[in-house]
Amino acid sequence: MTRSGVQEEDTQEGAADASERAEAGRGDGDNGVDATGDGTTNGGGKDGGEPGGPGRRRRRRVLRWTAVVLAAVLAGTAGAGYLYYEHLNDNIKQDVLNLGDNKVAAPTPNAAGQTPLNILVIGSDARDSEENQQLGGARETFGSTPLADVQMLVHLSADRSNMSVVSMPRDTLLEIPKCTDPDDGEVHPASQGRVMTNQSLGHGGPGCTVATWQELTGIHIDHFVMVDFAGVVSMADAVGGVPVCVDANIHSRDGTGHGSGLKLAQGTHPVKGEQALQWLRTRYGFEDGSDLARAKAQHMYLNSMVRVLRENATLSSPNRLRRLAEEATAALTVDPGLDTVKKLYDLSNELREVKPERITMTTMPNRYVGARVEPTEDAEQLFRLVREDIALDGKDAKKKPSEPEPPADPAAPDDELAVQVLNGTRTDNLGTAPGRANAIAGLLVDRGFTKAVADPSVLPSEARTVVRYPSADLEGDARRVAKTLGIPASSVQRSTDVSGVTLVVGADWREGTAYEEPGSDDGTPESAEALNGADDSACMHVNPAFTWS
């Protein structure tokens, strides 16, 4: 099938998506690596797809993309002379790692002097070249500001025994911090309220996406790797095809001509080139026709590509390896810490140490806010596990959380320290416990925090009591409040959702004045829909309306 054959579908779906892209600062265009699963014109409601409910979406992508890129680079040095090595280096584009004003301290080394490694993988929907435009469709968006439509954090444990992956839905509502474009010095102010996370890329580049992740999660990010979808598709050709599975015959085309055009018989088939792109774009015909189904198909594809890269003996061909290296390096934008083949080679070796059975794919737990989503309390649990380097597969030996580094700014005197207290005791099954904000604010006043006040107008819902602070200069104050009340340091969190030190009394403290820390829970939340990297049994379910005989 020719590339123009896919363009027909791209144009149809791209035109529909163009209105959505206009809605959200050029919105959510449909694209070939839309692994976040919100390509619908309503921006991701339940009927249109995105994210199709908490979890269950973009679980398998990060390892796939990272392994594709890094294994290709690994191949690039085989038999290559110095000039070719420099040519591959020149292929790699680079950008600044973090464009935000606030930084997150690197984790403390373990007893062996090892530290975890966190890499943010970004899939750009850029239509800034003829090839990307042809693949992405929607001609009216050519050259416009790209969106970070795929965002996945790869966490490699300090001892390199396991890998955890956290994927964030592209329509997650959050605050984007102030970012300064390194190319022209333009200052992009912090967002006014919450906006979709995929807009962060347009605030100066991938370094703003990194800054946004760090503000939300408190996780130190060491590197980023950004890939456009033209590169992903071309690498499918370079590896000789990627096996995918359908449980019935499928033809992705409805009565009005919508669909990718994918036509496969029941069973497992290798796809590459245009057919690979069709697979990545298909939602008409998979399961309920939503982007949830499309994301699952993308997970399967990328998971399968990793297996090809790890196991396929045909990749021993020097010419095929060289082609794979060319395609991979040309598709990359990285931070300066990964800007050569040698650096990527070294990173790929670290990633290859982890066996698939110790790889855990997750999606940030979320709930709907209209047609968009926001992180839930379970999301913070997931972020904490990553921050504390606790394996998401539950196979780690029990670790004792390390004491955090002393804050840069010490706490103010207790009687000068302003604290806002909120009642967050409401749960799905229990109403708000009355008077808790007043009771704990009074307790703080009795202990010398004379500026502590209760705010009865705000009634959030928090499973666990938490102390939040907005900026590094207030971290010491927040820790002082927590220590006074016996709240653990792990419950002191930086957050742009507050304007000062804020204590939220959670559902774990519905009565009494003595806080008792709940039993430590280092398990991965069920809502993260954890998936083991060794699972190779996936097969897409075909909607009976799109089958053929």
ZAZALO-254461 format. One record per residue (C-alpha): residue in three letters; x, y, z; residue number from 1. Coordinates in pm, whole numbers, m for minus. Last residue first. Layout:
<"ALA", <X, Y, Z>, NUM>;
...
END
This chain:
<"SER", <m1491, m1312, 576>, 549>;
<"TRP", <m1478, m956, 704>, 548>;
<"THR", <m1467, m782, 1040>, 547>;
<"PHE", <m1540, m421, 1123>, 546>;
<"ALA", <m1886, m446, 1281>, 545>;
<"PRO", <m1766, m745, 1486>, 544>;
<"ASN", <m1525, m515, 1676>, 543>;
<"VAL", <m1187, m685, 1673>, 542>;
<"HIS", <m1014, m775, 1999>, 541>;
<"MET", <m641, m708, 1986>, 540>;
<"CYS", <m409, m986, 2093>, 539>;
<"ALA", <m174, m962, 2390>, 538>;
<"SER", <15, m1275, 2498>, 537>;
<"ASP", <366, m1131, 2511>, 536>;
<"ASP", <369, m1036, 2881>, 535>;
<"ALA", <737, m1007, 2977>, 534>;
<"GLY", <709, m635, 3049>, 533>;
<"ASN", <460, m688, 3330>, 532>;
<"LEU", <153, m466, 3322>, 531>;
<"ALA", <41, m241, 3607>, 530>;
<"GLU", <m311, m98, 3571>, 529>;
<"ALA", <m224, 217, 3772>, 528>;
<"SER", <m569, 190, 3933>, 527>;
<"GLU", <m449, m117, 4122>, 526>;
<"PRO", <m208, 104, 4313>, 525>;
<"THR", <151, m29, 4319>, 524>;
<"GLY", <227, m161, 4666>, 523>;
<"ASP", <459, 16, 4906>, 522>;
<"ASP", <194, 68, 5171>, 521>;
<"SER", <340, 167, 5506>, 520>;
<"GLY", <91, 111, 5785>, 519>;
<"PRO", <m99, 427, 5861>, 518>;
<"GLU", <83, 700, 6055>, 517>;
<"GLU", <m92, 780, 6379>, 516>;
<"TYR", <m161, 1149, 6430>, 515>;
<"ALA", <m250, 1245, 6788>, 514>;
<"THR", <m527, 1505, 6809>, 513>;
<"GLY", <m830, 1280, 6783>, 512>;
<"GLU", <m1062, 1200, 6494>, 511>;
<"ARG", <m1076, 1169, 6116>, 510>;
<"TRP", <m702, 1136, 6075>, 509>;
<"ASP", <m653, 871, 5801>, 508>;
<"ALA", <m920, 1044, 5589>, 507>;
<"GLY", <m682, 1335, 5546>, 506>;
<"VAL", <m616, 1662, 5726>, 505>;
<"VAL", <m469, 1884, 5454>, 504>;
<"LEU", <m194, 2106, 5591>, 503>;
<"THR", <m100, 2395, 5365>, 502>;
<"VAL", <225, 2593, 5369>, 501>;
<"GLY", <168, 2870, 5116>, 500>;
<"SER", <13, 2936, 4774>, 499>;
<"VAL", <m110, 2582, 4706>, 498>;
<"ASP", <m177, 2395, 4381>, 497>;
<"THR", <186, 2437, 4273>, 496>;
<"SER", <277, 2146, 4495>, 495>;
<"ARG", <582, 2032, 4691>, 494>;
<"GLN", <505, 1746, 4920>, 493>;
<"VAL", <554, 1662, 5286>, 492>;
<"SER", <391, 1321, 5337>, 491>;
<"SER", <723, 1136, 5293>, 490>;
<"ALA", <858, 1337, 5588>, 489>;
<"PRO", <619, 1153, 5818>, 488>;
<"ILE", <346, 1343, 6013>, 487>;
<"GLY", <421, 1349, 6386>, 486>;
<"LEU", <240, 1681, 6440>, 485>;
<"THR", <550, 1890, 6514>, 484>;
<"LYS", <746, 1706, 6245>, 483>;
<"ALA", <488, 1793, 5981>, 482>;
<"VAL", <483, 2162, 6073>, 481>;
<"ARG", <864, 2180, 6066>, 480>;
<"ARG", <875, 2000, 5732>, 479>;
<"ALA", <642, 2256, 5580>, 478>;
<"ASP", <850, 2548, 5712>, 477>;
<"GLY", <1172, 2393, 5578>, 476>;
<"GLU", <1012, 2347, 5237>, 475>;
<"LEU", <897, 2710, 5222>, 474>;
<"ASP", <1196, 2851, 5030>, 473>;
<"ALA", <1174, 2560, 4785>, 472>;
<"SER", <833, 2663, 4655>, 471>;
<"PRO", <461, 2577, 4677>, 470>;
<"TYR", <427, 2384, 5005>, 469>;
<"ARG", <209, 2087, 5091>, 468>;
<"VAL", <158, 1899, 5417>, 467>;
<"VAL", <m35, 1573, 5375>, 466>;
<"THR", <m280, 1359, 5570>, 465>;
<"ARG", <m365, 1043, 5379>, 464>;
<"ALA", <m669, 950, 5170>, 463>;
<"GLU", <m721, 1312, 5071>, 462>;
<"SER", <m1050, 1465, 4958>, 461>;
<"PRO", <m1073, 1842, 4936>, 460>;
<"LEU", <m1317, 2056, 5137>, 459>;
<"VAL", <m1238, 2425, 5082>, 458>;
<"SER", <m1451, 2692, 5250>, 457>;
<"PRO", <m1368, 2578, 5604>, 456>;
<"ASP", <m1018, 2728, 5589>, 455>;
<"ALA", <m858, 2679, 5930>, 454>;
<"VAL", <m584, 2911, 6052>, 453>;
<"ALA", <m229, 2865, 6182>, 452>;
<"LYS", <m63, 3200, 6258>, 451>;
<"THR", <m6, 3121, 6626>, 450>;
<"PHE", <205, 2815, 6551>, 449>;
<"GLY", <311, 2780, 6916>, 448>;
<"ARG", <190, 2433, 7006>, 447>;
<"ASP", <m154, 2555, 7114>, 446>;
<"VAL", <m188, 2729, 6776>, 445>;
<"LEU", <m107, 2400, 6603>, 444>;
<"LEU", <m375, 2216, 6802>, 443>;
<"GLY", <m626, 2489, 6719>, 442>;
<"ALA", <m552, 2444, 6348>, 441>;
<"ILE", <m599, 2071, 6404>, 440>;
<"ALA", <m943, 2114, 6561>, 439>;
<"ASN", <m1059, 2384, 6320>, 438>;
<"ALA", <m967, 2174, 6015>, 437>;
<"ARG", <m1131, 1865, 6169>, 436>;
<"GLY", <m1461, 2030, 6253>, 435>;
<"PRO", <m1694, 1784, 6086>, 434>;
<"ALA", <m1567, 1454, 5939>, 433>;
<"THR", <m1646, 1495, 5568>, 432>;
<"GLY", <m1876, 1225, 5436>, 431>;
<"LEU", <m1780, 863, 5413>, 430>;
<"ASN", <m1791, 609, 5129>, 429>;
<"ASP", <m1605, 785, 4847>, 428>;
<"THR", <m1397, 966, 5106>, 427>;
<"ARG", <m1417, 1302, 5284>, 426>;
<"THR", <m1142, 1371, 5539>, 425>;
<"GLY", <m983, 1659, 5350>, 424>;
<"ASN", <m1045, 1934, 5605>, 423>;
<"LEU", <m803, 2215, 5527>, 422>;
<"VAL", <m545, 2389, 5747>, 421>;
<"GLN", <m354, 2698, 5629>, 420>;
<"VAL", <m22, 2752, 5803>, 419>;
<"ALA", <167, 3079, 5848>, 418>;
<"LEU", <502, 3047, 6029>, 417>;
<"GLU", <588, 3348, 6240>, 416>;
<"ASP", <506, 3191, 6578>, 415>;
<"ASP", <696, 2874, 6483>, 414>;
<"PRO", <1015, 3062, 6396>, 413>;
<"ALA", <1089, 3026, 6024>, 412>;
<"ALA", <1211, 2690, 5900>, 411>;
<"PRO", <1554, 2656, 5743>, 410>;
<"ASP", <1608, 2735, 5373>, 409>;
<"ALA", <1801, 2484, 5159>, 408>;
<"PRO", <1606, 2197, 5310>, 407>;
<"PRO", <1803, 1918, 5481>, 406>;
<"GLU", <1830, 1611, 5257>, 405>;
<"PRO", <1552, 1360, 5298>, 404>;
<"GLU", <1593, 1066, 5536>, 403>;
<"SER", <1602, 739, 5348>, 402>;
<"PRO", <1291, 525, 5328>, 401>;
<"LYS", <1357, 178, 5471>, 400>;
<"LYS", <1346, m73, 5194>, 399>;
<"LYS", <1173, m409, 5192>, 398>;
<"ALA", <1345, m636, 4942>, 397>;
<"ASP", <1215, m558, 4599>, 396>;
<"LYS", <981, m793, 4415>, 395>;
<"GLY", <670, m574, 4437>, 394>;
<"ASP", <655, m523, 4059>, 393>;
<"LEU", <652, m144, 4103>, 392>;
<"ALA", <1007, m146, 4236>, 391>;
<"ILE", <1066, 108, 4514>, 390>;
<"ASP", <1314, 380, 4417>, 389>;
<"GLU", <1185, 627, 4678>, 388>;
<"ARG", <1088, 884, 4415>, 387>;
<"VAL", <934, 610, 4201>, 386>;
<"LEU", <727, 476, 4488>, 385>;
<"ARG", <625, 830, 4577>, 384>;
<"PHE", <507, 901, 4222>, 383>;
<"LEU", <283, 593, 4232>, 382>;
<"GLN", <134, 695, 4567>, 381>;
<"GLU", <83, 1047, 4428>, 380>;
<"ALA", <m107, 894, 4138>, 379>;
<"ASP", <m322, 695, 4379>, 378>;
<"GLU", <m450, 1023, 4521>, 377>;
<"THR", <m586, 1099, 4176>, 376>;
<"PRO", <m425, 1287, 3887>, 375>;
<"GLU", <m658, 1490, 3664>, 374>;
<"VAL", <m849, 1406, 3348>, 373>;
<"ARG", <m1019, 1588, 3061>, 372>;
<"ALA", <m1369, 1566, 2908>, 371>;
<"GLY", <m1533, 1700, 3224>, 370>;
<"VAL", <m1280, 1636, 3495>, 369>;
<"TYR", <m1237, 1262, 3465>, 368>;
<"ARG", <m1021, 1063, 3703>, 367>;
<"ASN", <m657, 962, 3695>, 366>;
<"PRO", <m405, 696, 3792>, 365>;
<"MET", <m79, 757, 3600>, 364>;
<"THR", <m45, 468, 3359>, 363>;
<"THR", <180, 176, 3440>, 362>;
<"MET", <437, m53, 3279>, 361>;
<"THR", <650, m276, 3502>, 360>;
<"ILE", <982, m425, 3391>, 359>;
<"ARG", <1138, m698, 3605>, 358>;
<"GLU", <1003, m979, 3383>, 357>;
<"PRO", <1156, m806, 3080>, 356>;
<"LYS", <1509, m847, 3221>, 355>;
<"VAL", <1692, m529, 3311>, 354>;
<"GLU", <2056, m513, 3203>, 353>;
<"ARG", <1951, m382, 2860>, 352>;
<"LEU", <1869, m43, 3009>, 351>;
<"GLU", <2224, 3, 3135>, 350>;
<"ASN", <2371, m99, 2800>, 349>;
<"SER", <2138, 142, 2623>, 348>;
<"LEU", <2264, 424, 2841>, 347>;
<"ASP", <2625, 354, 2744>, 346>;
<"TYR", <2532, 344, 2377>, 345>;
<"LEU", <2336, 666, 2411>, 344>;
<"LYS", <2642, 837, 2557>, 343>;
<"LYS", <2867, 692, 2285>, 342>;
<"VAL", <2624, 788, 2009>, 341>;
<"THR", <2642, 1147, 2124>, 340>;
<"ASP", <2399, 1404, 2266>, 339>;
<"LEU", <2276, 1216, 2571>, 338>;
<"GLY", <2375, 1455, 2851>, 337>;
<"PRO", <2310, 1750, 2622>, 336>;
<"ASP", <1933, 1673, 2626>, 335>;
<"VAL", <1786, 1470, 2343>, 334>;
<"THR", <1606, 1513, 2011>, 333>;
<"LEU", <1593, 1192, 1814>, 332>;
<"ALA", <1449, 1076, 1481>, 331>;
<"ALA", <1776, 1110, 1287>, 330>;
<"THR", <1956, 894, 1546>, 329>;
<"ALA", <1702, 615, 1516>, 328>;
<"GLU", <1677, 606, 1137>, 327>;
<"GLU", <2051, 606, 1081>, 326>;
<"ALA", <2116, 345, 1350>, 325>;
<"LEU", <1847, 120, 1205>, 324>;
<"ARG", <2003, 155, 862>, 323>;
<"ARG", <2343, 61, 1000>, 322>;
<"LEU", <2196, m239, 1176>, 321>;
<"ARG", <2025, m353, 858>, 320>;
<"ASN", <2348, m316, 662>, 319>;
<"PRO", <2554, m495, 926>, 318>;
<"SER", <2311, m792, 936>, 317>;
<"SER", <2300, m919, 1294>, 316>;
<"LEU", <1950, m779, 1311>, 315>;
<"THR", <1832, m1099, 1142>, 314>;
<"ALA", <1885, m1274, 1475>, 313>;
<"ASN", <1567, m1125, 1618>, 312>;
<"GLU", <1571, m1148, 1997>, 311>;
<"ARG", <1619, m813, 2168>, 310>;
<"LEU", <1520, m581, 1883>, 309>;
<"VAL", <1231, m802, 1783>, 308>;
<"ARG", <1115, m826, 2144>, 307>;
<"VAL", <1125, m448, 2170>, 306>;
<"MET", <917, m419, 1853>, 305>;
<"SER", <656, m649, 2006>, 304>;
<"ASN", <614, m420, 2305>, 303>;
<"LEU", <581, m127, 2066>, 302>;
<"TYR", <308, m295, 1866>, 301>;
<"MET", <117, m426, 2167>, 300>;
<"HIS", <122, m87, 2336>, 299>;
<"GLN", <5, 75, 2014>, 298>;
<"ALA", <m288, m163, 1997>, 297>;
<"LYS", <m377, m80, 2356>, 296>;
<"ALA", <m361, 291, 2273>, 295>;
<"ARG", <m603, 242, 1982>, 294>;
<"ALA", <m846, 62, 2209>, 293>;
<"LEU", <m839, 343, 2464>, 292>;
<"ASP", <m869, 583, 2172>, 291>;
<"SER", <m1221, 455, 2131>, 290>;
<"GLY", <m1364, 221, 1868>, 289>;
<"ASP", <m1521, m10, 2126>, 288>;
<"GLU", <m1284, m305, 2064>, 287>;
<"PHE", <m1060, m228, 1766>, 286>;
<"GLY", <m1241, m165, 1440>, 285>;
<"TYR", <m1228, 213, 1408>, 284>;
<"ARG", <m933, 286, 1640>, 283>;
<"THR", <m645, 233, 1401>, 282>;
<"ARG", <m360, 484, 1383>, 281>;
<"LEU", <m76, 263, 1505>, 280>;
<"TRP", <m193, m28, 1290>, 279>;
<"GLN", <m218, 196, 984>, 278>;
<"LEU", <134, 323, 1050>, 277>;
<"ALA", <262, m34, 1061>, 276>;
<"GLN", <79, m103, 735>, 275>;
<"GLU", <250, 197, 580>, 274>;
<"GLY", <596, 72, 667>, 273>;
<"LYS", <598, m252, 864>, 272>;
<"VAL", <363, m522, 987>, 271>;
<"PRO", <444, m880, 1086>, 270>;
<"HIS", <129, m1091, 1124>, 269>;
<"THR", <m35, m1282, 1410>, 268>;
<"GLY", <m385, m1425, 1378>, 267>;
<"GLN", <m711, m1329, 1210>, 266>;
<"ALA", <m664, m1169, 869>, 265>;
<"LEU", <m552, m810, 838>, 264>;
<"LYS", <m685, m498, 667>, 263>;
<"LEU", <m587, m157, 803>, 262>;
<"GLY", <m764, 119, 611>, 261>;
<"SER", <m705, 369, 891>, 260>;
<"GLY", <m1070, 445, 944>, 259>;
<"HIS", <m1342, 680, 828>, 258>;
<"GLY", <m1487, 623, 485>, 257>;
<"THR", <m1849, 700, 564>, 256>;
<"GLY", <m1953, 335, 584>, 255>;
<"ASP", <m1666, 245, 817>, 254>;
<"ARG", <m1310, 141, 739>, 253>;
<"SER", <m1068, m51, 959>, 252>;
<"HIS", <m1084, m397, 802>, 251>;
<"ILE", <m1031, m674, 1054>, 250>;
<"ASN", <m1034, m1055, 1049>, 249>;
<"ALA", <m1059, m1189, 1404>, 248>;
<"ASP", <m849, m1216, 1723>, 247>;
<"VAL", <m588, m970, 1598>, 246>;
<"CYS", <m212, m1002, 1661>, 245>;
<"VAL", <97, m794, 1584>, 244>;
<"PRO", <449, m892, 1473>, 243>;
<"VAL", <683, m599, 1390>, 242>;
<"GLY", <856, m577, 1053>, 241>;
<"GLY", <1210, m592, 914>, 240>;
<"VAL", <1389, m399, 1188>, 239>;
<"ALA", <1458, m105, 954>, 238>;
<"ASP", <1101, m98, 825>, 237>;
<"ALA", <965, m50, 1176>, 236>;
<"MET", <1237, 212, 1228>, 235>;
<"SER", <1076, 423, 957>, 234>;
<"VAL", <748, 423, 1150>, 233>;
<"VAL", <908, 548, 1472>, 232>;
<"GLY", <1107, 814, 1291>, 231>;
<"ALA", <802, 960, 1119>, 230>;
<"PHE", <631, 965, 1459>, 229>;
<"ASP", <861, 1221, 1615>, 228>;
<"VAL", <1092, 1122, 1901>, 227>;
<"MET", <1200, 1307, 2215>, 226>;
<"VAL", <1446, 1161, 2467>, 225>;
<"PHE", <1481, 1329, 2806>, 224>;
<"HIS", <1746, 1302, 3075>, 223>;
<"ASP", <1810, 1311, 3448>, 222>;
<"ILE", <1462, 1382, 3583>, 221>;
<"HIS", <1431, 1438, 3960>, 220>;
<"ILE", <1084, 1328, 4072>, 219>;
<"GLY", <874, 1579, 4269>, 218>;
<"THR", <575, 1456, 4067>, 217>;
<"LEU", <388, 1763, 3946>, 216>;
<"GLU", <669, 2020, 3942>, 215>;
<"GLN", <913, 1764, 3801>, 214>;
<"TRP", <677, 1669, 3522>, 213>;
<"THR", <622, 2034, 3426>, 212>;
<"ALA", <996, 2105, 3424>, 211>;
<"VAL", <1056, 1807, 3192>, 210>;
<"THR", <780, 1927, 2959>, 209>;
<"CYS", <943, 2269, 2970>, 208>;
<"GLY", <1278, 2117, 2869>, 207>;
<"PRO", <1102, 1958, 2571>, 206>;
<"GLY", <1062, 2298, 2403>, 205>;
<"GLY", <999, 2661, 2491>, 204>;
<"HIS", <639, 2664, 2607>, 203>;
<"GLY", <504, 2464, 2310>, 202>;
<"LEU", <617, 2137, 2465>, 201>;
<"SER", <406, 2211, 2773>, 200>;
<"GLN", <83, 2202, 2571>, 199>;
<"ASN", <64, 1823, 2615>, 198>;
<"THR", <m6, 1875, 2984>, 197>;
<"MET", <m353, 2015, 2927>, 196>;
<"VAL", <m420, 2333, 3121>, 195>;
<"ARG", <m466, 2416, 3488>, 194>;
<"GLY", <m484, 2770, 3618>, 193>;
<"GLN", <m322, 3062, 3444>, 192>;
<"SER", <m22, 2885, 3299>, 191>;
<"ALA", <321, 2995, 3415>, 190>;
<"PRO", <469, 3262, 3193>, 189>;
<"HIS", <649, 3172, 2870>, 188>;
<"VAL", <963, 3383, 2858>, 187>;
<"GLU", <1110, 3424, 2510>, 186>;
<"GLY", <1490, 3398, 2519>, 185>;
<"ASP", <1513, 3317, 2148>, 184>;
<"ASP", <1658, 2967, 2138>, 183>;
<"PRO", <1661, 2875, 2508>, 182>;
<"ASP", <1286, 2936, 2545>, 181>;
<"THR", <1224, 3035, 2907>, 180>;
<"CYS", <969, 2838, 3108>, 179>;
<"LYS", <723, 2944, 3378>, 178>;
<"PRO", <550, 2640, 3521>, 177>;
<"ILE", <270, 2444, 3350>, 176>;
<"GLU", <m19, 2385, 3588>, 175>;
<"LEU", <m205, 2058, 3553>, 174>;
<"LEU", <m493, 1898, 3364>, 173>;
<"THR", <m407, 1563, 3208>, 172>;
<"ASP", <m502, 1567, 2839>, 171>;
<"ARG", <m186, 1383, 2728>, 170>;
<"PRO", <m246, 1095, 2965>, 169>;
<"MET", <71, 1034, 3169>, 168>;
<"SER", <274, 712, 3140>, 167>;
<"VAL", <478, 578, 3429>, 166>;
<"VAL", <741, 313, 3357>, 165>;
<"SER", <934, 116, 3616>, 164>;
<"MET", <1258, m69, 3553>, 163>;
<"ASN", <1428, m332, 3762>, 162>;
<"SER", <1767, m467, 3872>, 161>;
<"ARG", <1975, m162, 3780>, 160>;
<"ASP", <2089, m123, 4144>, 159>;
<"ALA", <1969, 239, 4147>, 158>;
<"SER", <1647, 146, 3970>, 157>;
<"LEU", <1582, 261, 3614>, 156>;
<"HIS", <1276, 487, 3601>, 155>;
<"VAL", <1132, 554, 3254>, 154>;
<"LEU", <883, 840, 3256>, 153>;
<"MET", <633, 854, 2974>, 152>;
<"GLN", <481, 1147, 2788>, 151>;
<"VAL", <323, 1104, 2444>, 150>;
<"ASP", <125, 1389, 2291>, 149>;
<"ALA", <386, 1651, 2372>, 148>;
<"LEU", <236, 1903, 2131>, 147>;
<"PRO", <402, 2077, 1838>, 146>;
<"THR", <352, 2447, 1758>, 145>;
<"SER", <244, 2490, 1397>, 144>;
<"GLY", <459, 2403, 1096>, 143>;
<"PHE", <181, 2223, 911>, 142>;
<"THR", <m145, 2236, 1108>, 141>;
<"GLU", <m364, 2318, 807>, 140>;
<"ARG", <m243, 2001, 637>, 139>;
<"ALA", <m432, 1777, 881>, 138>;
<"GLY", <m243, 1455, 798>, 137>;
<"GLY", <5, 1310, 1043>, 136>;
<"LEU", <203, 1079, 815>, 135>;
<"GLN", <222, 1320, 525>, 134>;
<"GLN", <305, 1610, 754>, 133>;
<"ASN", <576, 1410, 929>, 132>;
<"GLU", <728, 1325, 591>, 131>;
<"GLU", <707, 1679, 457>, 130>;
<"SER", <865, 1817, 771>, 129>;
<"ASP", <745, 2024, 1065>, 128>;
<"ARG", <427, 1832, 1144>, 127>;
<"ALA", <530, 1781, 1505>, 126>;
<"ASP", <318, 1534, 1705>, 125>;
<"SER", <603, 1492, 1952>, 124>;
<"GLY", <645, 1175, 2157>, 123>;
<"ILE", <835, 1246, 2477>, 122>;
<"VAL", <1035, 997, 2682>, 121>;
<"LEU", <1137, 1129, 3024>, 120>;
<"ILE", <1440, 946, 3162>, 119>;
<"ASN", <1496, 884, 3532>, 118>;
<"LEU", <1812, 707, 3653>, 117>;
<"PRO", <1839, 574, 4008>, 116>;
<"THR", <2156, 633, 4212>, 115>;
<"GLN", <2438, 398, 4307>, 114>;
<"GLY", <2697, 464, 4581>, 113>;
<"ALA", <2679, 108, 4712>, 112>;
<"ALA", <2491, 218, 5025>, 111>;
<"ASN", <2235, 399, 4806>, 110>;
<"PRO", <2298, 738, 4648>, 109>;
<"THR", <2066, 1026, 4755>, 108>;
<"PRO", <1820, 1126, 4485>, 107>;
<"ALA", <1893, 1433, 4269>, 106>;
<"ALA", <1742, 1754, 4399>, 105>;
<"VAL", <1440, 1890, 4214>, 104>;
<"LYS", <1488, 2220, 4031>, 103>;
<"ASN", <1266, 2525, 4014>, 102>;
<"ASP", <1311, 2795, 3751>, 101>;
<"GLY", <1186, 2581, 3463>, 100>;
<"LEU", <1357, 2522, 3129>, 99>;
<"ASN", <1501, 2180, 3212>, 98>;
<"LEU", <1708, 1960, 2979>, 97>;
<"VAL", <1804, 2209, 2707>, 96>;
<"ASP", <1779, 2081, 2350>, 95>;
<"GLN", <1963, 1841, 2124>, 94>;
<"LYS", <1936, 1700, 1773>, 93>;
<"ILE", <2111, 1375, 1685>, 92>;
<"ASN", <2201, 1333, 1318>, 91>;
<"ASP", <2537, 1504, 1374>, 90>;
<"ASN", <2634, 1225, 1612>, 89>;
<"LEU", <2549, 971, 1344>, 88>;
<"HIS", <2777, 1153, 1099>, 87>;
<"GLU", <3050, 1166, 1363>, 86>;
<"TYR", <3035, 788, 1395>, 85>;
<"TYR", <3039, 759, 1018>, 84>;
<"LEU", <3353, 967, 1006>, 83>;
<"TYR", <3518, 763, 1282>, 82>;
<"GLY", <3458, 431, 1116>, 81>;
<"ALA", <3155, 210, 1165>, 80>;
<"GLY", <3193, m164, 1209>, 79>;
<"ALA", <2932, m177, 1484>, 78>;
<"THR", <2879, 173, 1622>, 77>;
<"GLY", <2526, 213, 1492>, 76>;
<"ALA", <2391, m105, 1647>, 75>;
<"LEU", <2388, 45, 1994>, 74>;
<"VAL", <2216, 348, 1844>, 73>;
<"ALA", <1941, 124, 1723>, 72>;
<"ALA", <1919, m43, 2061>, 71>;
<"LEU", <1884, 300, 2214>, 70>;
<"VAL", <1602, 424, 1999>, 69>;
<"VAL", <1397, 108, 1989>, 68>;
<"ALA", <1465, 39, 2356>, 67>;
<"THR", <1348, 385, 2455>, 66>;
<"TRP", <1042, 366, 2238>, 65>;
<"ARG", <941, 28, 2366>, 64>;
<"LEU", <1039, 90, 2725>, 63>;
<"VAL", <824, 399, 2717>, 62>;
<"ARG", <526, 259, 2537>, 61>;
<"ARG", <378, m33, 2724>, 60>;
<"ARG", <126, 125, 2957>, 59>;
<"ARG", <m40, 396, 2756>, 58>;
<"ARG", <m400, 317, 2821>, 57>;
<"ARG", <m557, 100, 3085>, 56>;
<"GLY", <m535, 348, 3374>, 55>;
<"PRO", <m833, 563, 3464>, 54>;
<"GLY", <m1116, 561, 3212>, 53>;
<"GLY", <m1113, 553, 2834>, 52>;
<"PRO", <m833, 805, 2815>, 51>;
<"GLU", <m938, 943, 2567>, 50>;
<"GLY", <m1195, 766, 2367>, 49>;
<"GLY", <m1476, 948, 2202>, 48>;
<"ASP", <m1767, 829, 2412>, 47>;
<"LYS", <m1587, 862, 2741>, 46>;
<"GLY", <m1468, 1210, 2667>, 45>;
<"GLY", <m1124, 1273, 2523>, 44>;
<"GLY", <m1100, 1607, 2353>, 43>;
<"ASN", <m1442, 1603, 2188>, 42>;
<"THR", <m1283, 1554, 1848>, 41>;
<"THR", <m1117, 1230, 1949>, 40>;
<"GLY", <m746, 1154, 1935>, 39>;
<"ASP", <m702, 1097, 2303>, 38>;
<"GLY", <m507, 772, 2353>, 37>;
<"THR", <m169, 854, 2499>, 36>;
<"ALA", <8, 646, 2243>, 35>;
<"ASP", <m72, 887, 1965>, 34>;
<"VAL", <225, 764, 1769>, 33>;
<"GLY", <79, 806, 1422>, 32>;
<"ASN", <m106, 1124, 1496>, 31>;
<"ASP", <m450, 1262, 1559>, 30>;
<"GLY", <m425, 1622, 1665>, 29>;
<"ASP", <m494, 1718, 2024>, 28>;
<"GLY", <m526, 2091, 2061>, 27>;
<"ARG", <m373, 2369, 1869>, 26>;
<"GLY", <m370, 2580, 2185>, 25>;
<"ALA", <m642, 2363, 2331>, 24>;
<"GLU", <m952, 2434, 2123>, 23>;
<"ALA", <m763, 2474, 1795>, 22>;
<"ARG", <m632, 2121, 1828>, 21>;
<"GLU", <m987, 1999, 1878>, 20>;
<"SER", <m1101, 2164, 1557>, 19>;
<"ALA", <m808, 2006, 1373>, 18>;
<"ASP", <m904, 1659, 1494>, 17>;
<"ALA", <m1187, 1628, 1247>, 16>;
<"ALA", <m962, 1737, 963>, 15>;
<"GLY", <m692, 1495, 1078>, 14>;
<"GLU", <m936, 1203, 1082>, 13>;
<"GLN", <m1027, 1249, 718>, 12>;
<"THR", <m684, 1364, 605>, 11>;
<"ASP", <m506, 1083, 787>, 10>;
<"GLU", <m740, 827, 638>, 9>;
<"GLU", <m662, 942, 285>, 8>;
<"GLN", <m296, 986, 380>, 7>;
<"VAL", <m276, 614, 444>, 6>;
<"GLY", <m332, 538, 81>, 5>;
<"SER", <m96, 817, m13>, 4>;
<"ARG", <184, 627, 160>, 3>;
<"THR", <133, 347, m86>, 2>;
<"MET", <0, 0, 0>, 1>;
END
